[in-house]
Amino acid sequence: MVSIRLARGGAKKRPFYHIVVTDSRRRRDSGYIERLGYFNPRATGQEVRLHVDMERISYWQGVGAKPSERVETLLKGVDSAAN
């Protein structure tokens, strides 16, 4: 099954996550099919905390990709901010 989930990047104790589409059987940080955005939990000031390509997210969900719980929570925040 294909899933939309977070892949960790960044330095030790300074996390940075890419939102990726990947085969659910792969490891967290291994190869992915497509990168859809990023999430920076340590963003301050003018830094962007969350950047998501909603058009590609809806495409992947349309073909059967399931978002992880954390990604689903982030996407709900994006939807509520857009309204």
N, CA, C and O atoms as a GROMACS GRO file, in nm:
protein
  332
    1MET      N    1   0.084  -0.117   0.000
    1MET     CA    2   0.000   0.000   0.000
    1MET      C    3   0.089   0.125   0.000
    1MET      O    4   0.198   0.124   0.057
    2VAL      N    5   0.042   0.229  -0.063
    2VAL     CA    6   0.115   0.355  -0.070
    2VAL      C    7   0.065   0.445   0.044
    2VAL      O    8  -0.055   0.454   0.068
    3SER      N    9   0.159   0.510   0.113
    3SER     CA   10   0.119   0.598   0.222
    3SER      C   11   0.186   0.735   0.208
    3SER      O   12   0.290   0.749   0.144
    4ILE      N   13   0.123   0.833   0.269
    4ILE     CA   14   0.177   0.969   0.275
    4ILE      C   15   0.222   0.986   0.420
    4ILE      O   16   0.140   0.980   0.512
    5ARG      N   17   0.350   1.007   0.439
    5ARG     CA   18   0.403   1.015   0.575
    5ARG      C   19   0.523   1.108   0.582
    5ARG      O   20   0.565   1.165   0.481
    6LEU      N   21   0.578   1.122   0.703
    6LEU     CA   22   0.692   1.210   0.726
    6LEU      C   23   0.822   1.131   0.716
    6LEU      O   24   0.831   1.018   0.764
    7ALA      N   25   0.923   1.191   0.654
    7ALA     CA   26   1.058   1.137   0.650
    7ALA      C   27   1.146   1.237   0.723
    7ALA      O   28   1.148   1.355   0.688
    8ARG      N   29   1.219   1.192   0.824
    8ARG     CA   30   1.296   1.283   0.908
    8ARG      C   31   1.426   1.325   0.841
    8ARG      O   32   1.494   1.245   0.776
    9GLY      N   33   1.459   1.451   0.858
    9GLY     CA   34   1.585   1.506   0.814
    9GLY      C   35   1.635   1.599   0.922
    9GLY      O   36   1.584   1.596   1.034
   10GLY      N   37   1.733   1.680   0.891
   10GLY     CA   38   1.784   1.775   0.988
   10GLY      C   39   1.893   1.713   1.075
   10GLY      O   40   1.927   1.596   1.061
   11ALA      N   41   1.946   1.794   1.162
   11ALA     CA   42   2.056   1.752   1.249
   11ALA      C   43   2.002   1.691   1.378
   11ALA      O   44   1.881   1.691   1.404
   12LYS      N   45   2.093   1.640   1.457
   12LYS     CA   46   2.057   1.583   1.587
   12LYS      C   47   1.990   1.690   1.673
   12LYS      O   48   2.042   1.801   1.688
   13LYS      N   49   1.876   1.656   1.729
   13LYS     CA   50   1.797   1.745   1.814
   13LYS      C   51   1.743   1.869   1.742
   13LYS      O   52   1.697   1.962   1.807
   14ARG      N   53   1.749   1.870   1.609
   14ARG     CA   54   1.691   1.978   1.528
   14ARG      C   55   1.615   1.914   1.412
   14ARG      O   56   1.662   1.916   1.298
   15PRO      N   57   1.497   1.857   1.440
   15PRO     CA   58   1.425   1.782   1.337
   15PRO      C   59   1.370   1.870   1.225
   15PRO      O   60   1.336   1.987   1.246
   16PHE      N   61   1.362   1.811   1.109
   16PHE     CA   62   1.301   1.871   0.991
   16PHE      C   63   1.241   1.754   0.914
   16PHE      O   64   1.310   1.655   0.891
   17TYR      N   65   1.117   1.764   0.874
   17TYR     CA   66   1.049   1.651   0.811
   17TYR      C   67   1.004   1.685   0.670
   17TYR      O   68   0.955   1.795   0.644
   18HIS      N   69   1.022   1.592   0.580
   18HIS     CA   70   0.968   1.602   0.445
   18HIS      C   71   0.839   1.520   0.442
   18HIS      O   72   0.835   1.410   0.498
   19ILE      N   73   0.737   1.571   0.378
   19ILE     CA   74   0.613   1.496   0.359
   19ILE      C   75   0.630   1.422   0.226
   19ILE      O   76   0.645   1.485   0.121
   20VAL      N   77   0.628   1.289   0.230
   20VAL     CA   78   0.659   1.209   0.113
   20VAL      C   79   0.552   1.103   0.089
   20VAL      O   80   0.478   1.065   0.179
   21VAL      N   81   0.547   1.057  -0.035
   21VAL     CA   82   0.465   0.943  -0.073
   21VAL      C   83   0.560   0.826  -0.089
   21VAL      O   84   0.658   0.835  -0.162
   22THR      N   85   0.530   0.716  -0.020
   22THR     CA   86   0.619   0.601  -0.025
   22THR      C   87   0.542   0.471  -0.006
   22THR      O   88   0.427   0.472   0.038
   23ASP      N   89   0.605   0.361  -0.040
   23ASP     CA   90   0.549   0.229  -0.013
   23ASP      C   91   0.551   0.209   0.138
   23ASP      O   92   0.654   0.233   0.202
   24SER      N   93   0.441   0.166   0.196
   24SER     CA   94   0.430   0.156   0.341
   24SER      C   95   0.527   0.054   0.401
   24SER      O   96   0.552   0.057   0.521
   25ARG      N   97   0.581  -0.037   0.320
   25ARG     CA   98   0.673  -0.138   0.371
   25ARG      C   99   0.816  -0.087   0.383
   25ARG      O  100   0.900  -0.154   0.442
   26ARG      N  101   0.845   0.030   0.328
   26ARG     CA  102   0.981   0.084   0.335
   26ARG      C  103   1.007   0.148   0.471
   26ARG      O  104   0.914   0.180   0.546
   27ARG      N  105   1.135   0.164   0.502
   27ARG     CA  106   1.174   0.230   0.627
   27ARG      C  107   1.140   0.378   0.620
   27ARG      O  108   1.114   0.433   0.513
   28ARG      N  109   1.140   0.442   0.736
   28ARG     CA  110   1.097   0.582   0.747
   28ARG      C  111   1.176   0.676   0.656
   28ARG      O  112   1.116   0.760   0.589
   29ASP      N  113   1.308   0.663   0.654
   29ASP     CA  114   1.390   0.758   0.580
   29ASP      C  115   1.446   0.704   0.449
   29ASP      O  116   1.533   0.767   0.389
   30SER      N  117   1.397   0.589   0.405
   30SER     CA  118   1.450   0.532   0.280
   30SER      C  119   1.384   0.600   0.160
   30SER      O  120   1.316   0.702   0.176
   31GLY      N  121   1.403   0.545   0.042
   31GLY     CA  122   1.355   0.607  -0.081
   31GLY      C  123   1.205   0.634  -0.080
   31GLY      O  124   1.129   0.571  -0.007
   32TYR      N  125   1.165   0.727  -0.161
   32TYR     CA  126   1.025   0.765  -0.170
   32TYR      C  127   0.986   0.784  -0.315
   32TYR      O  128   1.072   0.791  -0.403
   33ILE      N  129   0.857   0.792  -0.341
   33ILE     CA  130   0.806   0.810  -0.477
   33ILE      C  131   0.806   0.957  -0.514
   33ILE      O  132   0.853   0.995  -0.621
   34GLU      N  133   0.752   1.042  -0.424
   34GLU     CA  134   0.743   1.185  -0.452
   34GLU      C  135   0.745   1.264  -0.322
   34GLU      O  136   0.689   1.220  -0.221
   35ARG      N  137   0.808   1.380  -0.323
   35ARG     CA  138   0.809   1.469  -0.208
   35ARG      C  139   0.698   1.572  -0.228
   35ARG      O  140   0.690   1.636  -0.333
   36LEU      N  141   0.613   1.587  -0.127
   36LEU     CA  142   0.495   1.672  -0.139
   36LEU      C  143   0.504   1.801  -0.059
   36LEU      O  144   0.419   1.889  -0.074
   37GLY      N  145   0.604   1.813   0.025
   37GLY     CA  146   0.616   1.934   0.105
   37GLY      C  147   0.709   1.909   0.222
   37GLY      O  148   0.784   1.812   0.224
   38TYR      N  149   0.703   1.999   0.320
   38TYR     CA  150   0.787   1.982   0.438
   38TYR      C  151   0.718   2.038   0.561
   38TYR      O  152   0.624   2.117   0.551
   39PHE      N  153   0.768   1.996   0.677
   39PHE     CA  154   0.718   2.040   0.807
   39PHE      C  155   0.838   2.070   0.895
   39PHE      O  156   0.923   1.983   0.918
   40ASN      N  157   0.846   2.194   0.944
   40ASN     CA  158   0.955   2.237   1.031
   40ASN      C  159   0.898   2.268   1.169
   40ASN      O  160   0.848   2.378   1.191
   41PRO      N  161   0.904   2.173   1.263
   41PRO     CA  162   0.843   2.196   1.394
   41PRO      C  163   0.914   2.302   1.477
   41PRO      O  164   0.857   2.351   1.574
   42ARG      N  165   1.036   2.339   1.441
   42ARG     CA  166   1.114   2.437   1.518
   42ARG      C  167   1.114   2.574   1.452
   42ARG      O  168   1.198   2.658   1.485
   43ALA      N  169   1.023   2.600   1.360
   43ALA     CA  170   1.019   2.728   1.289
   43ALA      C  171   0.987   2.842   1.384
   43ALA      O  172   0.900   2.832   1.470
   44THR      N  173   1.060   2.952   1.368
   44THR     CA  174   1.036   3.071   1.448
   44THR      C  175   1.040   3.193   1.357
   44THR      O  176   1.101   3.191   1.250
   45GLY      N  177   0.976   3.298   1.400
   45GLY     CA  178   0.980   3.424   1.325
   45GLY      C  179   0.924   3.411   1.184
   45GLY      O  180   0.810   3.369   1.166
   46GLN      N  181   1.004   3.447   1.084
   46GLN     CA  182   0.962   3.448   0.945
   46GLN      C  183   0.972   3.311   0.877
   46GLN      O  184   0.929   3.297   0.763
   47GLU      N  185   1.027   3.211   0.944
   47GLU     CA  186   1.043   3.078   0.884
   47GLU      C  187   0.906   3.014   0.860
   47GLU      O  188   0.812   3.034   0.938
   48VAL      N  189   0.897   2.939   0.754
   48VAL     CA  190   0.772   2.869   0.719
   48VAL      C  191   0.766   2.738   0.797
   48VAL      O  192   0.859   2.657   0.792
   49ARG      N  193   0.657   2.717   0.869
   49ARG     CA  194   0.642   2.596   0.951
   49ARG      C  195   0.596   2.478   0.867
   49ARG      O  196   0.643   2.366   0.887
   50LEU      N  197   0.505   2.501   0.774
   50LEU     CA  198   0.448   2.392   0.696
   50LEU      C  199   0.427   2.439   0.552
   50LEU      O  200   0.369   2.545   0.528
   51HIS      N  201   0.475   2.359   0.458
   51HIS     CA  202   0.454   2.388   0.316
   51HIS      C  203   0.407   2.258   0.252
   51HIS      O  204   0.477   2.157   0.258
   52VAL      N  205   0.288   2.260   0.190
   52VAL     CA  206   0.228   2.139   0.132
   52VAL      C  207   0.172   2.170  -0.006
   52VAL      O  208   0.110   2.274  -0.026
   53ASP      N  209   0.194   2.080  -0.100
   53ASP     CA  210   0.134   2.089  -0.233
   53ASP      C  211   0.000   2.015  -0.228
   53ASP      O  212  -0.005   1.894  -0.252
   54MET      N  213  -0.107   2.088  -0.197
   54MET     CA  214  -0.238   2.026  -0.176
   54MET      C  215  -0.292   1.960  -0.302
   54MET      O  216  -0.366   1.862  -0.294
   55GLU      N  217  -0.256   2.011  -0.418
   55GLU     CA  218  -0.301   1.950  -0.544
   55GLU      C  219  -0.248   1.807  -0.556
   55GLU      O  220  -0.321   1.716  -0.593
   56ARG      N  221  -0.120   1.788  -0.526
   56ARG     CA  222  -0.059   1.655  -0.533
   56ARG      C  223  -0.109   1.564  -0.420
   56ARG      O  224  -0.123   1.443  -0.439
   57ILE      N  225  -0.135   1.622  -0.302
   57ILE     CA  226  -0.191   1.543  -0.192
   57ILE      C  227  -0.326   1.486  -0.233
   57ILE      O  228  -0.351   1.367  -0.214
   58SER      N  229  -0.412   1.569  -0.290
   58SER     CA  230  -0.544   1.521  -0.330
   58SER      C  231  -0.534   1.419  -0.443
   58SER      O  232  -0.613   1.325  -0.448
   59TYR      N  233  -0.436   1.436  -0.534
   59TYR     CA  234  -0.415   1.337  -0.638
   59TYR      C  235  -0.380   1.201  -0.577
   59TYR      O  236  -0.442   1.100  -0.612
   60TRP      N  237  -0.283   1.199  -0.487
   60TRP     CA  238  -0.239   1.072  -0.428
   60TRP      C  239  -0.348   1.009  -0.344
   60TRP      O  240  -0.362   0.886  -0.343
   61GLN      N  241  -0.426   1.089  -0.274
   61GLN     CA  242  -0.538   1.032  -0.198
   61GLN      C  243  -0.643   0.976  -0.293
   61GLN      O  244  -0.710   0.878  -0.261
   62GLY      N  245  -0.658   1.038  -0.408
   62GLY     CA  246  -0.754   0.990  -0.508
   62GLY      C  247  -0.717   0.855  -0.566
   62GLY      O  248  -0.804   0.779  -0.606
   63VAL      N  249  -0.588   0.826  -0.572
   63VAL     CA  250  -0.545   0.696  -0.626
   63VAL      C  251  -0.521   0.594  -0.516
   63VAL      O  252  -0.472   0.484  -0.544
   64GLY      N  253  -0.556   0.628  -0.391
   64GLY     CA  254  -0.555   0.528  -0.285
   64GLY      C  255  -0.449   0.541  -0.178
   64GLY      O  256  -0.440   0.454  -0.091
   65ALA      N  257  -0.368   0.645  -0.179
   65ALA     CA  258  -0.266   0.661  -0.075
   65ALA      C  259  -0.332   0.705   0.055
   65ALA      O  260  -0.422   0.790   0.055
   66LYS      N  261  -0.287   0.647   0.165
   66LYS     CA  262  -0.342   0.680   0.297
   66LYS      C  263  -0.242   0.763   0.375
   66LYS      O  264  -0.126   0.723   0.389
   67PRO      N  265  -0.284   0.880   0.427
   67PRO     CA  266  -0.191   0.959   0.509
   67PRO      C  267  -0.175   0.898   0.648
   67PRO      O  268  -0.268   0.836   0.700
   68SER      N  269  -0.057   0.917   0.707
   68SER     CA  270  -0.034   0.871   0.845
   68SER      C  271  -0.115   0.962   0.939
   68SER      O  272  -0.169   1.064   0.897
   69GLU      N  273  -0.122   0.922   1.065
   69GLU     CA  274  -0.199   1.000   1.161
   69GLU      C  275  -0.144   1.142   1.174
   69GLU      O  276  -0.220   1.238   1.178
   70ARG      N  277  -0.012   1.155   1.182
   70ARG     CA  278   0.049   1.286   1.198
   70ARG      C  279   0.028   1.373   1.074
   70ARG      O  280  -0.002   1.492   1.087
   71VAL      N  281   0.041   1.317   0.957
   71VAL     CA  282   0.019   1.393   0.834
   71VAL      C  283  -0.127   1.436   0.825
   71VAL      O  284  -0.156   1.547   0.783
   72GLU      N  285  -0.217   1.347   0.863
   72GLU     CA  286  -0.359   1.381   0.862
   72GLU      C  287  -0.386   1.501   0.953
   72GLU      O  288  -0.463   1.591   0.916
   73THR      N  289  -0.325   1.504   1.070
   73THR     CA  290  -0.340   1.616   1.162
   73THR      C  291  -0.287   1.745   1.100
   73THR      O  292  -0.350   1.850   1.111
   74LEU      N  293  -0.170   1.738   1.037
   74LEU     CA  294  -0.113   1.856   0.971
   74LEU      C  295  -0.202   1.906   0.858
   74LEU      O  296  -0.221   2.027   0.843
   75LEU      N  297  -0.258   1.815   0.780
   75LEU     CA  298  -0.344   1.854   0.668
   75LEU      C  299  -0.473   1.918   0.716
   75LEU      O  300  -0.524   2.008   0.651
   76LYS      N  301  -0.527   1.872   0.828
   76LYS     CA  302  -0.647   1.935   0.885
   76LYS      C  303  -0.618   2.079   0.923
   76LYS      O  304  -0.704   2.166   0.906
   77GLY      N  305  -0.497   2.105   0.974
   77GLY     CA  306  -0.458   2.241   1.009
   77GLY      C  307  -0.450   2.330   0.886
   77GLY      O  308  -0.486   2.447   0.892
   78VAL      N  309  -0.402   2.275   0.774
   78VAL     CA  310  -0.392   2.349   0.649
   78VAL      C  311  -0.532   2.380   0.597
   78VAL      O  312  -0.558   2.492   0.552
   79ASP      N  313  -0.622   2.282   0.602
   79ASP     CA  314  -0.758   2.302   0.553
   79ASP      C  315  -0.831   2.408   0.634
   79ASP      O  316  -0.903   2.491   0.577
   80SER      N  317  -0.815   2.408   0.768
   80SER     CA  318  -0.884   2.505   0.851
   80SER      C  319  -0.826   2.646   0.832
   80SER      O  320  -0.898   2.745   0.844
   81ALA      N  321  -0.695   2.654   0.803
   81ALA     CA  322  -0.633   2.785   0.780
   81ALA      C  323  -0.678   2.844   0.648
   81ALA      O  324  -0.686   2.966   0.634
   82ALA      N  325  -0.709   2.758   0.549
   82ALA     CA  326  -0.751   2.806   0.417
   82ALA      C  327  -0.893   2.861   0.422
   82ALA      O  328  -0.928   2.947   0.341
   83ASN      N  329  -0.976   2.812   0.515
   83ASN     CA  330  -1.116   2.857   0.523
   83ASN      C  331  -1.132   2.983   0.599
   83ASN      O  332  -1.244   3.032   0.614
   0.00000   0.00000   0.00000
